[in-house]
Amino acid sequence: MPNIKSAMKRVKVNAKKNLRNRMVKSSVKTTLKKFDAAVASEPQQAAVLLNASFSALDKAVAKGVLHKNAASRKKARLAKRLAKAAT
């Protein structure tokens, strides 16, 4: 545990940010898993979940949890997976 007051505050702030970041990442992963399951079973439902996945990724980027290029890459891969399943 740090002795300096500013370092003590940084520990508290970092813990709070870490918790929020983990929650956002977890929700993104959950959304992506739901999309994967829908692609495997019913592609019509997957199309609806694709929009939810895009939204979750965009929100994570807005909060600074994911890099915008990483989110863009994930979105492209999701769209490609859905297109492949639809054919």
The first five atom37 places (N, CA, C, CB, O) and aatype in JSON, in Angstrom:
{
  "aatype": [12, 14, 2, 9, 11, 15, 0, 12, 11, 1, 19, 11, 19, 2, 0, 11, 11, 2, 10, 1, 2, 1, 12, 19, 11, 15, 15, 19, 11, 16, 16, 10, 11, 11, 13, 3, 0, 0, 19, 0, 15, 6, 14, 5, 5, 0, 0, 19, 10, 10, 2, 0, 15, 13, 15, 0, 10, 3, 11, 0, 19, 0, 11, 7, 19, 10, 8, 11, 2, 0, 0, 15, 1, 11, 11, 0, 1, 10, 0, 11, 1, 10, 0, 11, 0, 0, 16],
  "atom_mask": [
    [1, 1, 1, 1, 1],
    [1, 1, 1, 1, 1],
    [1, 1, 1, 1, 1],
    [1, 1, 1, 1, 1],
    [1, 1, 1, 1, 1],
    [1, 1, 1, 1, 1],
    [1, 1, 1, 1, 1],
    [1, 1, 1, 1, 1],
    [1, 1, 1, 1, 1],
    [1, 1, 1, 1, 1],
    [1, 1, 1, 1, 1],
    [1, 1, 1, 1, 1],
    [1, 1, 1, 1, 1],
    [1, 1, 1, 1, 1],
    [1, 1, 1, 1, 1],
    [1, 1, 1, 1, 1],
    [1, 1, 1, 1, 1],
    [1, 1, 1, 1, 1],
    [1, 1, 1, 1, 1],
    [1, 1, 1, 1, 1],
    [1, 1, 1, 1, 1],
    [1, 1, 1, 1, 1],
    [1, 1, 1, 1, 1],
    [1, 1, 1, 1, 1],
    [1, 1, 1, 1, 1],
    [1, 1, 1, 1, 1],
    [1, 1, 1, 1, 1],
    [1, 1, 1, 1, 1],
    [1, 1, 1, 1, 1],
    [1, 1, 1, 1, 1],
    [1, 1, 1, 1, 1],
    [1, 1, 1, 1, 1],
    [1, 1, 1, 1, 1],
    [1, 1, 1, 1, 1],
    [1, 1, 1, 1, 1],
    [1, 1, 1, 1, 1],
    [1, 1, 1, 1, 1],
    [1, 1, 1, 1, 1],
    [1, 1, 1, 1, 1],
    [1, 1, 1, 1, 1],
    [1, 1, 1, 1, 1],
    [1, 1, 1, 1, 1],
    [1, 1, 1, 1, 1],
    [1, 1, 1, 1, 1],
    [1, 1, 1, 1, 1],
    [1, 1, 1, 1, 1],
    [1, 1, 1, 1, 1],
    [1, 1, 1, 1, 1],
    [1, 1, 1, 1, 1],
    [1, 1, 1, 1, 1],
    [1, 1, 1, 1, 1],
    [1, 1, 1, 1, 1],
    [1, 1, 1, 1, 1],
    [1, 1, 1, 1, 1],
    [1, 1, 1, 1, 1],
    [1, 1, 1, 1, 1],
    [1, 1, 1, 1, 1],
    [1, 1, 1, 1, 1],
    [1, 1, 1, 1, 1],
    [1, 1, 1, 1, 1],
    [1, 1, 1, 1, 1],
    [1, 1, 1, 1, 1],
    [1, 1, 1, 1, 1],
    [1, 1, 1, 0, 1],
    [1, 1, 1, 1, 1],
    [1, 1, 1, 1, 1],
    [1, 1, 1, 1, 1],
    [1, 1, 1, 1, 1],
    [1, 1, 1, 1, 1],
    [1, 1, 1, 1, 1],
    [1, 1, 1, 1, 1],
    [1, 1, 1, 1, 1],
    [1, 1, 1, 1, 1],
    [1, 1, 1, 1, 1],
    [1, 1, 1, 1, 1],
    [1, 1, 1, 1, 1],
    [1, 1, 1, 1, 1],
    [1, 1, 1, 1, 1],
    [1, 1, 1, 1, 1],
    [1, 1, 1, 1, 1],
    [1, 1, 1, 1, 1],
    [1, 1, 1, 1, 1],
    [1, 1, 1, 1, 1],
    [1, 1, 1, 1, 1],
    [1, 1, 1, 1, 1],
    [1, 1, 1, 1, 1],
    [1, 1, 1, 1, 1]
  ],
  "atom_positions": [
    [[0.85, -1.18, 0.0], [0.0, 0.0, 0.0], [0.89, 1.24, 0.0], [-0.96, 0.0, 1.23], [1.84, 1.32, 0.78]],
    [[0.6, 2.2, -0.85], [1.44, 3.39, -0.92], [1.29, 4.29, 0.3], [1.12, 4.17, -2.18], [0.27, 4.28, 1.0]],
    [[2.33, 5.08, 0.53], [2.32, 6.02, 1.65], [1.93, 7.43, 1.2], [3.69, 6.06, 2.32], [1.42, 8.22, 2.0]],
    [[2.17, 7.74, -0.04], [1.91, 9.08, -0.55], [0.42, 9.23, -0.85], [2.75, 9.36, -1.83], [-0.22, 8.32, -1.39]],
    [[-0.12, 10.38, -0.48], [-1.56, 10.6, -0.59], [-2.06, 10.48, -2.03], [-1.93, 11.97, -0.05], [-3.1, 9.86, -2.27]],
    [[-1.34, 11.05, -2.97], [-1.78, 10.98, -4.36], [-1.72, 9.54, -4.89], [-0.92, 11.9, -5.25], [-2.55, 9.14, -5.7]],
    [[-0.74, 8.78, -4.43], [-0.64, 7.39, -4.85], [-1.79, 6.56, -4.28], [0.71, 6.8, -4.41], [-2.29, 5.65, -4.93]],
    [[-2.21, 6.89, -3.06], [-3.36, 6.2, -2.45], [-4.62, 6.46, -3.27], [-3.56, 6.66, -0.99], [-5.43, 5.56, -3.49]],
    [[-4.77, 7.72, -3.71], [-5.94, 8.06, -4.53], [-5.89, 7.32, -5.86], [-6.01, 9.58, -4.76], [-6.92, 6.83, -6.33]],
    [[-4.71, 7.22, -6.46], [-4.58, 6.52, -7.73], [-5.0, 5.07, -7.6], [-3.14, 6.61, -8.26], [-5.63, 4.52, -8.5]],
    [[-4.66, 4.43, -6.46], [-5.04, 3.04, -6.25], [-6.56, 2.93, -6.22], [-4.44, 2.5, -4.94], [-7.12, 2.02, -6.83]],
    [[-7.23, 3.84, -5.52], [-8.69, 3.81, -5.44], [-9.33, 4.06, -6.81], [-9.19, 4.86, -4.43], [-10.25, 3.35, -7.2]],
    [[-8.83, 5.07, -7.52], [-9.39, 5.43, -8.82], [-9.18, 4.29, -9.82], [-8.75, 6.73, -9.35], [-10.08, 3.95, -10.59]],
    [[-7.98, 3.71, -9.8], [-7.69, 2.6, -10.72], [-8.57, 1.39, -10.44], [-6.22, 2.21, -10.63], [-8.99, 0.7, -11.37]],
    [[-8.85, 1.13, -9.16], [-9.72, 0.0, -8.82], [-11.13, 0.23, -9.34], [-9.74, -0.21, -7.3], [-11.77, -0.69, -9.85]],
    [[-11.61, 1.47, -9.22], [-12.95, 1.79, -9.69], [-13.03, 1.68, -11.22], [-13.35, 3.2, -9.24], [-14.0, 1.13, -11.76]],
    [[-12.02, 2.2, -11.92], [-12.0, 2.13, -13.37], [-11.86, 0.69, -13.85], [-10.87, 2.97, -13.93], [-12.47, 0.3, -14.84]],
    [[-11.05, -0.1, -13.13], [-10.88, -1.5, -13.49], [-12.19, -2.25, -13.39], [-9.83, -2.15, -12.6], [-12.5, -3.08, -14.24]],
    [[-12.96, -1.97, -12.36], [-14.26, -2.62, -12.18], [-15.2, -2.27, -13.34], [-14.89, -2.21, -10.84], [-15.86, -3.15, -13.9]],
    [[-15.26, -0.99, -13.68], [-16.13, -0.56, -14.78], [-15.69, -1.18, -16.1], [-16.13, 0.97, -14.9], [-16.52, -1.64, -16.88]],
    [[-14.38, -1.2, -16.35], [-13.88, -1.77, -17.6], [-14.19, -3.25, -17.7], [-12.38, -1.54, -17.71], [-14.54, -3.75, -18.77]],
    [[-14.06, -3.97, -16.58], [-14.38, -5.4, -16.59], [-15.85, -5.62, -16.86], [-13.99, -6.04, -15.26], [-16.21, -6.56, -17.57]],
    [[-16.72, -4.77, -16.31], [-18.16, -4.91, -16.54], [-18.48, -4.69, -18.02], [-18.95, -3.92, -15.67], [-19.27, -5.43, -18.61]],
    [[-17.87, -3.67, -18.61], [-18.13, -3.37, -20.02], [-17.63, -4.51, -20.9], [-17.46, -2.04, -20.44], [-18.34, -4.96, -21.8]],
    [[-16.41, -4.99, -20.64], [-15.85, -6.09, -21.43], [-16.71, -7.35, -21.3], [-14.41, -6.4, -20.99], [-16.94, -8.06, -22.27]],
    [[-17.18, -7.6, -20.08], [-18.01, -8.77, -19.84], [-19.32, -8.69, -20.63], [-18.31, -8.92, -18.34], [-19.76, -9.68, -21.22]],
    [[-19.94, -7.51, -20.64], [-21.19, -7.37, -21.38], [-20.97, -7.52, -22.89], [-21.83, -6.01, -21.08], [-21.81, -8.08, -23.59]],
    [[-19.85, -7.03, -23.38], [-19.52, -7.18, -24.8], [-19.34, -8.66, -25.13], [-18.24, -6.38, -25.17], [-19.87, -9.16, -26.12]],
    [[-18.59, -9.36, -24.28], [-18.36, -10.79, -24.52], [-19.67, -11.57, -24.49], [-17.39, -11.35, -23.49], [-19.86, -12.48, -25.29]],
    [[-20.56, -11.23, -23.56], [-21.85, -11.9, -23.47], [-22.65, -11.69, -24.74], [-22.63, -11.41, -22.25], [-23.25, -12.63, -25.26]],
    [[-22.67, -10.47, -25.23], [-23.41, -10.16, -26.45], [-22.84, -10.94, -27.64], [-23.36, -8.65, -26.73], [-23.59, -11.46, -28.47]],
    [[-21.51, -11.01, -27.71], [-20.88, -11.73, -28.82], [-21.16, -13.24, -28.73], [-19.37, -11.48, -28.83], [-21.34, -13.89, -29.75]],
    [[-21.2, -13.78, -27.52], [-21.51, -15.2, -27.37], [-22.95, -15.49, -27.78], [-21.28, -15.65, -25.91], [-23.23, -16.52, -28.4]],
    [[-23.88, -14.59, -27.45], [-25.27, -14.76, -27.87], [-25.35, -14.74, -29.39], [-26.17, -13.66, -27.25], [-26.1, -15.52, -29.99]],
    [[-24.6, -13.85, -30.01], [-24.58, -13.76, -31.48], [-24.05, -15.05, -32.08], [-23.72, -12.56, -31.94], [-24.64, -15.58, -33.03]],
    [[-22.95, -15.58, -31.53], [-22.37, -16.82, -32.04], [-23.37, -17.98, -31.94], [-21.1, -17.16, -31.28], [-23.49, -18.78, -32.86]],
    [[-24.07, -18.04, -30.82], [-25.05, -19.11, -30.63], [-26.19, -18.97, -31.63], [-25.6, -19.09, -29.2], [-26.68, -19.97, -32.16]],
    [[-26.61, -17.75, -31.89], [-27.69, -17.52, -32.84], [-27.26, -17.84, -34.27], [-28.18, -16.08, -32.75], [-28.06, -18.36, -35.05]],
    [[-26.04, -17.55, -34.61], [-25.54, -17.86, -35.96], [-25.56, -19.37, -36.17], [-24.1, -17.3, -36.16], [-25.9, -19.85, -37.25]],
    [[-25.19, -20.1, -35.13], [-25.16, -21.56, -35.24], [-26.56, -22.16, -35.38], [-24.45, -22.16, -34.03], [-26.75, -23.13, -36.11]],
    [[-27.54, -21.58, -34.67], [-28.86, -22.19, -34.66], [-29.85, -21.53, -35.62], [-29.42, -22.15, -33.26], [-30.45, -22.22, -36.45]],
    [[-30.03, -20.23, -35.52], [-31.02, -19.55, -36.36], [-30.48, -18.22, -36.89], [-32.32, -19.31, -35.56], [-30.4, -17.24, -36.14]],
    [[-30.11, -18.17, -38.15], [-29.52, -16.97, -38.75], [-30.44, -15.74, -38.76], [-29.11, -17.27, -40.16], [-29.95, -14.61, -38.76]],
    [[-31.77, -15.96, -38.75], [-32.68, -14.8, -38.73], [-32.53, -14.02, -37.43], [-34.14, -15.26, -38.91], [-32.51, -12.79, -37.44]],
    [[-32.43, -14.74, -36.32], [-32.25, -14.1, -35.02], [-30.87, -13.46, -34.93], [-32.45, -15.12, -33.87], [-30.69, -12.45, -34.26]],
    [[-29.89, -14.06, -35.6], [-28.52, -13.54, -35.58], [-28.45, -12.15, -36.2], [-27.58, -14.5, -36.31], [-27.65, -11.32, -35.78]],
    [[-29.29, -11.9, -37.2], [-29.29, -10.58, -37.84], [-29.71, -9.5, -36.85], [-30.23, -10.57, -39.05], [-29.18, -8.39, -36.88]],
    [[-30.65, -9.82, -35.98], [-31.08, -8.87, -34.95], [-29.96, -8.68, -33.92], [-32.38, -9.35, -34.25], [-29.68, -7.56, -33.48]],
    [[-29.33, -9.79, -33.54], [-28.26, -9.71, -32.55], [-27.01, -9.05, -33.09], [-27.93, -11.09, -32.05], [-26.16, -8.58, -32.33]],
    [[-26.88, -9.01, -34.42], [-25.73, -8.32, -35.02], [-25.77, -6.84, -34.67], [-25.71, -8.51, -36.55], [-24.74, -6.25, -34.32]],
    [[-26.96, -6.23, -34.75], [-27.09, -4.82, -34.38], [-26.78, -4.6, -32.91], [-28.49, -4.32, -34.7], [-26.15, -3.6, -32.55]],
    [[-27.21, -5.51, -32.05], [-26.93, -5.4, -30.62], [-25.43, -5.52, -30.36], [-27.7, -6.46, -29.84], [-24.88, -4.83, -29.5]],
    [[-24.77, -6.4, -31.1], [-23.33, -6.59, -30.95], [-22.58, -5.33, -31.4], [-22.85, -7.81, -31.77], [-21.64, -4.89, -30.75]],
    [[-23.01, -4.78, -32.53], [-22.38, -3.54, -33.01], [-22.54, -2.43, -31.99], [-22.99, -3.11, -34.36], [-21.59, -1.68, -31.72]],
    [[-23.72, -2.32, -31.42], [-23.99, -1.28, -30.43], [-23.11, -1.47, -29.19], [-25.47, -1.29, -30.04], [-22.56, -0.5, -28.66]],
    [[-22.99, -2.71, -28.73], [-22.17, -2.98, -27.54], [-20.71, -2.63, -27.8], [-22.31, -4.45, -27.12], [-20.04, -2.07, -26.94]],
    [[-20.22, -2.97, -28.98], [-18.84, -2.65, -29.32], [-18.63, -1.14, -29.41], [-18.45, -3.31, -30.66], [-17.62, -0.62, -28.93]],
    [[-19.58, -0.43, -30.02], [-19.46, 1.03, -30.14], [-19.48, 1.7, -28.77], [-20.59, 1.58, -31.01], [-18.76, 2.67, -28.54]],
    [[-20.31, 1.19, -27.86], [-20.36, 1.75, -26.51], [-19.05, 1.51, -25.76], [-21.53, 1.14, -25.72], [-18.59, 2.37, -25.01]],
    [[-18.45, 0.35, -25.97], [-17.17, 0.05, -25.33], [-16.08, 0.99, -25.86], [-16.77, -1.42, -25.58], [-15.2, 1.41, -25.11]],
    [[-16.15, 1.31, -27.14], [-15.18, 2.25, -27.72], [-15.4, 3.65, -27.13], [-15.3, 2.29, -29.27], [-14.44, 4.35, -26.81]],
    [[-16.65, 4.05, -27.0], [-16.97, 5.38, -26.47], [-16.48, 5.53, -25.03], [-18.48, 5.64, -26.55], [-16.1, 6.62, -24.61]],
    [[-16.51, 4.43, -24.28], [-16.07, 4.47, -22.89], [-14.56, 4.28, -22.75], [-16.78, 3.4, -22.09], [-14.02, 4.37, -21.65]],
    [[-13.88, 4.03, -23.87], [-12.44, 3.89, -23.83], [-11.96, 2.51, -23.4], [0.0, 0.0, 0.0], [-10.79, 2.35, -23.05]],
    [[-12.84, 1.53, -23.43], [-12.47, 0.18, -23.01], [-11.81, -0.56, -24.16], [-13.69, -0.6, -22.5], [-10.85, -1.3, -23.96]],
    [[-12.33, -0.38, -25.37], [-11.76, -1.0, -26.57], [-11.23, 0.08, -27.49], [-12.82, -1.86, -27.29], [-11.72, 1.21, -27.51]],
    [[-10.21, -0.27, -28.26], [-9.7, 0.63, -29.28], [-10.65, 0.6, -30.47], [-8.25, 0.25, -29.7], [-11.25, -0.44, -30.76]],
    [[-10.78, 1.72, -31.16], [-11.75, 1.78, -32.25], [-11.41, 0.83, -33.39], [-11.84, 3.2, -32.79], [-12.31, 0.29, -34.03]],
    [[-10.13, 0.62, -33.65], [-9.76, -0.32, -34.72], [-10.05, -1.76, -34.32], [-8.28, -0.17, -35.07], [-10.43, -2.57, -35.16]],
    [[-9.88, -2.08, -33.04], [-10.19, -3.43, -32.56], [-11.68, -3.7, -32.69], [-9.73, -3.61, -31.09], [-12.09, -4.78, -33.1]],
    [[-12.5, -2.71, -32.34], [-13.95, -2.86, -32.46], [-14.36, -2.98, -33.93], [-14.67, -1.66, -31.8], [-15.23, -3.78, -34.27]],
    [[-13.73, -2.2, -34.78], [-14.03, -2.25, -36.2], [-13.69, -3.62, -36.77], [-13.25, -1.15, -36.96], [-14.44, -4.18, -37.57]],
    [[-12.56, -4.17, -36.35], [-12.14, -5.5, -36.8], [-13.15, -6.56, -36.34], [-10.73, -5.84, -36.26], [-13.53, -7.44, -37.12]],
    [[-13.57, -6.47, -35.09], [-14.55, -7.42, -34.57], [-15.87, -7.32, -35.32], [-14.77, -7.19, -33.06], [-16.49, -8.34, -35.63]],
    [[-16.31, -6.1, -35.61], [-17.57, -5.9, -36.32], [-17.5, -6.49, -37.73], [-17.92, -4.41, -36.38], [-18.46, -7.09, -38.2]],
    [[-16.37, -6.31, -38.39], [-16.2, -6.85, -39.74], [-16.25, -8.37, -39.71], [-14.87, -6.38, -40.36], [-16.85, -9.0, -40.59]],
    [[-15.62, -8.96, -38.71], [-15.62, -10.42, -38.61], [-17.0, -10.96, -38.3], [-14.64, -10.87, -37.53], [-17.39, -12.02, -38.8]],
    [[-17.76, -10.23, -37.46], [-19.13, -10.66, -37.15], [-20.0, -10.63, -38.41], [-19.75, -9.75, -36.06], [-20.74, -11.57, -38.68]],
    [[-19.88, -9.55, -39.17], [-20.68, -9.41, -40.39], [-20.32, -10.5, -41.4], [-20.48, -8.01, -41.02], [-21.19, -11.06, -42.07]],
    [[-19.03, -10.8, -41.49], [-18.58, -11.83, -42.41], [-19.12, -13.2, -41.98], [-17.03, -11.86, -42.48], [-19.52, -14.01, -42.82]],
    [[-19.12, -13.45, -40.67], [-19.62, -14.73, -40.16], [-21.11, -14.89, -40.43], [-19.34, -14.85, -38.65], [-21.58, -15.97, -40.78]],
    [[-21.86, -13.78, -40.28], [-23.29, -13.83, -40.54], [-23.57, -14.05, -42.03], [-23.97, -12.54, -40.07], [-24.45, -14.83, -42.38]],
    [[-22.81, -13.38, -42.89], [-23.0, -13.55, -44.33], [-22.7, -14.97, -44.76], [-22.12, -12.57, -45.1], [-23.37, -15.52, -45.63]],
    [[-21.66, -15.56, -44.14], [-21.31, -16.93, -44.49], [-22.39, -17.91, -44.02], [-19.96, -17.3, -43.86], [-22.67, -18.89, -44.71]],
    [[-22.99, -17.65, -42.86], [-24.03, -18.53, -42.33], [-25.33, -18.38, -43.14], [-24.29, -18.21, -40.85], [-26.1, -19.34, -43.24]],
    [[-25.57, -17.21, -43.69], [-26.82, -16.96, -44.44], [-26.81, -17.68, -45.78], [-27.02, -15.47, -44.66], [-27.87, -17.99, -46.32]],
    [[-25.63, -17.94, -46.31], [-25.56, -18.6, -47.63], [-25.61, -20.11, -47.52], [-24.29, -18.19, -48.37], [-25.56, -20.8, -48.53]]
  ]
}
